[in-house]
Amino acid sequence: MSAVADPAYRCGTVAIVGRPNVGKSTLLNALVGQKVSITSRKPQTTRHRVTGVLTRPGAQYVFVDTPGFQSLHGGPLNRALNRAVRAVLDEVDAVLFVIEAGRFEDADRSVLRLLPQRVPVVLVANKSDRSGGPERMLPFLRTAAAAFEFAAVVPVSAARGRNLGELLKVLAPLLPAQPPLFDAEMLTDRSERFLAAEIVREKLFRLLGDEVPYGAAVTIDQFREEGRLRRIHAAIVVDKENHKAMVVGKGGAKLKAVASAARRDMEKLFGGKVFLEVWVKVRGGWTEDTTAMRRLGIEHA
C-alpha cells in the first residue's frame, strides 16, 4: 500500500528550537543524513528557516531548523531572528526542544516559555556523550523534565549519531496521520542558490573572528548551471570598511581560504564541479536597518 493511501502513515512539521549553541543545526543534518543547515560554534549561525526532510517507510518528518533564541541581546537583527522562532512555533505539529546535556540555564528557560501548549514537545538532551555517564545523566534529565509537560525525553549525540533512531521512534506517533508533503527523494525545500550562500557564510563563521561574521551576510549575484558545472558568483556584505580588510586578509589569503573551503563543500553537496568567485562589499549599518535586512534575505525582519 502506498503512503498516500495508507491511513496509518504519519507526516508533520517539527520545529527544532533551543538557545544558541546547543547543536540544533547539527541535529537537523544528522537526522536528515545530509548537510542542509550550516553549523559553527558561534551564536546565531542560523539566520533563516531551513527545512530538512526525512522520509521513512512509515513516516515523513519535515524538520524546521530555527535561529537560537537570543535573550541577552536586543538589536534589530536579534529581534528579527527571535520573531522567526516565534513564527515557526505557530505553524508546526511538534517541537524538539534541544538543550545541552548537563546544562539547563536561564537561557533555556527563556525558550521554554515560548513553547506552545497545543502541540507535543520532546525534550532532546544533546551532547549526551559528554555528560559523564548514566549516574549523572539520569538525575539531570529528571530535573529538566520537571520544567515542562514534555511528551518524551530523549538523550542524543547529534555529532556522533547516537540514539537518533530512538528519537525518530518517539516522534513518529506525535505527527498527524496524513500523506507525505514532499517527494521521498527531497532532503530540503531550499534551493541550491540559497544553500550556496549559506555555505559561504558558514566558512566566514568558521574562519574569521567573532565580530565580522555577525556583521556579514552573503548574496548570490549569479548562479548558472552548465551541464554538471555550476558557475557561482557570491558577494560577502559587511557593515564596516575595516571588516572588508579583515575578510580579504593579507594578499587576499582569508578570502581565498573562505572561497576554497566553500567550493569543496558545494561540490560535495551538489555532486559536480563548481566555479566559485567571491568578493566583498561594504553596506554600512545593515544589521541595524530592517529594510536592508529584508533585501539581504534575513527573514521576519
C-alpha positions in Angstrom: 0.0 0.0 0.0 1.4 3.4 -0.9 2.0 6.1 1.7 -0.7 8.3 0.1 -3.4 5.6 0.6 -2.1 4.3 4.0 -4.3 5.7 6.8 -1.5 4.8 9.3 1.1 6.9 7.6 2.4 9.9 9.6 3.7 13.2 8.4 4.2 16.5 10.0 6.4 19.6 10.6 8.7 19.5 13.6 10.4 22.7 14.9 13.9 22.3 16.3 14.3 25.1 18.9 16.7 26.0 21.7 19.1 28.6 22.9 22.2 29.3 20.8 25.0 26.7 20.5 23.1 23.6 21.7 23.5 21.8 18.4 20.2 22.4 16.6 21.7 22.5 13.1 24.0 19.6 13.8 20.9 17.6 14.9 19.0 18.6 11.8 21.8 17.5 9.5 22.3 14.2 11.4 18.6 13.4 11.2 18.3 14.1 7.5 21.7 12.4 6.7 22.9 15.4 4.7 24.2 18.9 5.4 21.2 21.2 4.8 21.9 23.7 7.6 25.2 25.4 8.4 27.0 25.0 11.7 29.6 26.6 13.8 30.4 27.2 17.5 29.3 30.8 17.2 25.8 32.1 18.2 23.3 32.9 15.5 24.9 30.9 12.8 21.4 30.0 11.6 19.5 33.1 10.4 16.9 31.5 8.2 14.2 29.0 8.4 15.8 25.9 7.0 13.7 22.7 6.3 15.2 19.2 6.2 13.0 16.3 5.0 13.4 12.7 6.2 11.2 10.1 4.6 10.9 6.6 6.2 8.5 3.8 5.3 6.0 4.7 8.0 6.5 8.5 8.3 7.8 11.7 6.8 9.5 14.1 9.1 9.7 17.7 8.0 12.2 19.3 10.3 12.4 23.1 10.6 15.7 24.5 12.0 15.4 27.8 13.7 17.9 30.5 14.9 18.9 30.2 18.6 16.6 32.3 20.7 18.6 35.2 22.0 17.6 36.6 25.4 20.7 38.6 26.2 20.9 41.0 23.2 18.1 43.0 21.7 19.4 44.6 18.5 17.3 44.7 15.3 18.9 41.6 13.9 18.4 39.5 17.1 14.8 40.7 17.3 14.2 39.6 13.8 15.7 36.2 14.5 13.6 35.8 17.6 10.5 36.7 15.6 11.5 33.9 13.2 11.5 31.4 16.1 8.0 32.5 17.3 6.6 32.3 13.7 7.8 28.8 13.3 6.3 27.7 16.6 2.9 28.9 15.4 2.9 26.6 12.4 4.3 23.2 13.4 2.9 19.8 14.5 5.5 19.0 17.1 8.6 20.6 18.7 12.1 19.3 19.6 13.3 21.4 22.4 17.1 21.0 22.4 19.3 21.5 25.5 22.9 20.6 26.2 23.1 17.5 28.4 24.2 18.5 31.9 23.3 22.2 31.5 19.8 23.8 32.0 20.2 27.5 32.1 18.1 30.7 32.3 18.5 31.0 28.5 17.0 27.5 28.1 14.0 28.6 30.4 13.5 31.6 28.2 13.0 29.4 25.2 10.8 27.1 27.3 8.4 29.9 27.9 7.8 30.3 24.2 6.8 26.7 23.6 3.2 26.2 22.5 0.8 24.2 24.7 -1.2 22.9 21.8 1.5 20.7 20.3 3.6 17.9 21.8 7.2 18.8 22.8 10.1 16.4 23.1 13.0 17.3 25.3 16.2 16.4 23.5 19.4 16.4 25.6 22.1 16.8 23.0 25.9 16.1 23.6 24.9 13.3 25.9 28.3 11.6 25.2 29.9 14.3 27.3 27.6 14.1 30.3 29.7 11.7 32.4 27.5 8.6 32.3 24.1 7.5 33.5 24.7 8.3 37.2 24.9 12.0 36.2 22.6 12.0 33.2 19.5 10.4 34.9 19.2 13.0 37.7 19.8 15.8 35.3 17.1 14.5 32.9 14.6 14.2 35.8 15.3 17.8 36.8 15.0 19.2 33.3 11.9 17.1 32.5 10.1 18.6 35.6 10.2 22.1 34.0 7.5 21.4 31.3 5.0 18.7 30.4 7.1 17.0 27.7 5.7 14.2 25.6 9.1 12.4 25.9 12.7 12.9 27.0 15.5 11.6 24.7 19.2 12.0 25.3 21.2 12.0 22.0 24.6 12.9 20.5 23.9 14.6 17.2 27.6 14.8 16.3 28.1 11.1 16.9 24.7 10.0 15.6 23.8 8.3 18.9 20.2 7.5 19.8 18.7 9.3 16.8 16.7 6.2 15.9 15.0 6.3 19.3 14.2 10.0 18.8 12.5 9.2 15.5 10.6 6.3 17.0 9.3 8.5 19.8 8.5 11.4 17.4 6.5 9.5 14.7 3.3 8.8 16.7 3.2 12.5 17.6 2.7 13.5 14.0 -0.7 13.7 12.2 -1.9 10.8 10.2 -1.6 12.1 6.6 0.2 11.5 3.3 3.7 12.8 2.8 4.2 16.5 2.0 7.3 16.0 -0.2 8.7 13.5 -2.6 10.8 10.8 -0.9 14.0 12.0 -2.7 13.8 15.5 -1.3 16.1 16.5 1.5 15.3 20.2 1.8 12.9 22.7 0.3 15.7 25.2 -0.1 17.2 26.0 -3.5 20.8 25.3 -4.4 21.3 29.1 -4.7 20.2 29.5 -1.1 22.5 26.6 0.1 25.4 28.1 -1.8 25.1 31.4 0.1 24.8 29.6 3.4 27.9 27.5 2.8 29.9 30.7 2.1 28.6 32.3 5.3 29.4 29.2 7.3 33.1 29.5 6.2 33.1 33.1 7.4 31.9 32.0 10.8 34.5 29.2 11.0 37.5 31.0 9.6 37.1 34.6 11.0 36.7 36.2 14.3 33.6 36.8 16.3 32.8 40.4 15.2 33.0 40.1 11.5 30.6 37.1 10.8 27.8 38.7 12.9 28.0 41.9 10.7 28.3 39.9 7.5 25.8 38.5 5.0 26.2 36.6 1.7 24.3 37.2 -1.5 24.5 35.2 -4.7 24.8 37.5 -7.7 24.9 34.8 -10.3 24.1 31.0 -10.3 24.4 29.3 -13.6 24.4 25.6 -14.4 26.4 24.4 -17.4 25.9 20.7 -17.6 27.4 19.3 -14.4 29.3 22.6 -13.8 27.9 25.4 -11.6 29.2 28.9 -12.0 28.5 30.9 -8.8 29.3 34.5 -8.1 28.9 35.3 -4.4 29.2 38.6 -2.5 30.1 38.9 1.2 28.4 42.0 2.5 29.9 43.6 5.6 28.8 46.7 7.5 32.2 48.4 8.2 35.2 49.3 5.9 37.7 47.8 8.3 35.8 44.5 8.2 36.3 44.3 4.5 40.1 44.3 5.0 39.7 41.6 7.7 37.7 39.4 5.4 40.0 39.8 2.5 43.2 39.3 4.6 46.8 39.9 3.7 47.3 39.4 0.0 43.7 38.1 -0.2 44.6 35.0 1.8 41.5 34.9 4.1 39.1 35.4 1.2 40.8 32.7 -0.8 40.5 30.3 2.2 36.8 31.0 2.6 36.2 30.5 -1.1 38.2 27.3 -1.3 36.5 25.7 1.7 33.1 26.8 0.4 33.7 25.4 -3.1 34.7 22.0 -1.7 31.5 21.7 0.3 29.4 22.9 -2.6 30.9 20.2 -4.9 30.2 17.6 -2.4 26.6 18.7 -1.8 25.8 19.4 -5.5 27.6 16.4 -6.8 29.5 18.3 -9.5 32.2 20.8 -10.3 31.8 24.3 -9.0 33.5 27.5 -10.3 33.1 30.0 -7.4 34.0 33.7 -7.3 33.7 35.6 -4.1 34.2 39.3 -3.4 33.4 41.7 -0.5 31.0 44.7 -0.5 30.5 47.3 2.3 26.9 48.2 3.2 27.2 50.3 6.3 24.8 49.6 9.2 22.8 46.9 7.6 22.5 45.0 10.9 20.6 48.0 12.3 18.4 48.6 9.3 15.3 46.4 8.9 14.9 47.3 5.2 18.4 46.3 4.4 17.9 43.0 6.3 14.9 42.2 4.1 16.9 43.0 1.0 19.6 40.6 2.2 17.1 37.9 2.9 17.0 38.0 6.7 13.6 36.6 7.4 10.9 38.2 9.5 12.9 41.4 9.8 
